[in-house]
């Protein structure tokens, strides 16, 4: 694990050609998020960044880079112009989040300097989790006044300027191959995606009793029961769609039917048929529920969601800090949920765009060969490095903030210790 405190272009210029196996990164979305200068520099659109990334990446190596829905196109064009092949777009979809929307009616009254009487109060959950604006339900509830509107403002009550954020796109790109895929893989160890190692959601429900069973996996048991004789069968082919498992997202999927539901638990089939069935890539049962013989198609897609614990693991002893959100954070004067300013509960990891470790584990596993080296030129608080520690990959992380680098170092060391203890 190598962490570099520098700007990414300078740091990558010091790296040898063809020296990393994959790049998984979360660059600035260039939205001026939370008034942060690093999110309004244009660095993610700078072709030189991606030219250096291309140079240090082995032929056939893959790049995954997050972006925002409003600015993805500019980053994708810069990556393509640098010489990468755009292979796909991966969509991370989540149910929590709130719009950074300007309340038109309140804007009218504010411009007219009209301040109506307080007629009620309301509670608003402004909890923040990983990604751009992921509300953690119940984690940071504030109370605000509701004021009577002027007659002019009442005509525009309920109008705003933005939609609720519910997805973040990722570029999946590849450095051009040298020769065929087979030749490139044999020469450099890169060029393919780890499909088998990244399959999604293996359960009895997704492997119905009507199908033939592979030797050493599952065999029909007596009296209509199915018994496990080895590892669970492979899950579904990895898709370019990933979601966080929230109720809002799962509700969008159709209900499918395919035999009675029996979850895998530690490599064996549970003896009792249950309604809770979905198993994610981490081997843990998920809490999607449905009647017997049916289930949400959402079970076929990987689920990831950030948590307070995930953000702050390994940061015992670090100073906690509130995150402050201002009305003019995006340079437009638009106010999140209609508030002029607010703060979150104090946290040790105060980086505003922390990605879930489970999500990053899935992504690095998908594009990195065994024992390979992953580069993150926009390391932030180290979620990619933490994922690499759990997955057994080498890691090079670059960030120009010394403060965030120390947070990343502690989080990665925590993951390394957890992995060492697990292996022991």
Buried (B, 14 or more C-beta within 10 A) or exposed (E): BEBBBBBBBEBBEEBEEBBBBBBBBBBBBBBBBBBBEBBBBEBBBBBBBBBBBBBBBBBBBBBBBBBBBEBBEBBBEBBBEBBBBBBBBBBBBBBBBBBBBBBBBBBBBBEEEBEEEEEEEEEBBBBBBBBBBBBBEEBBEBEBEEBBBBEEBEEBEEBBEBEBBBBBBBBBBBBEBBEEEEBBBEBBBBBBBBEEBBBBBBBBBBBEBEEEBEEEBBEEEEEEEBEBEBEBBBBBEBEEBBBBBBEBBBEEBEEBEBBBBBBBBEEEBBEEBBEEBBBBBBEEBBEBBBEBBBBBEBBBBBBBBBBBEBBBBBBEEBEEEEBEBBBEBBEBEBBBBBBEEBEBBEBBBBBBBBBBBBBBBBBBBBBBBEEBBBBBBBBBBBBBBBBBBBBBBBBBBBBBBEEBBBBBBBBBBBBBEBBEEEEE
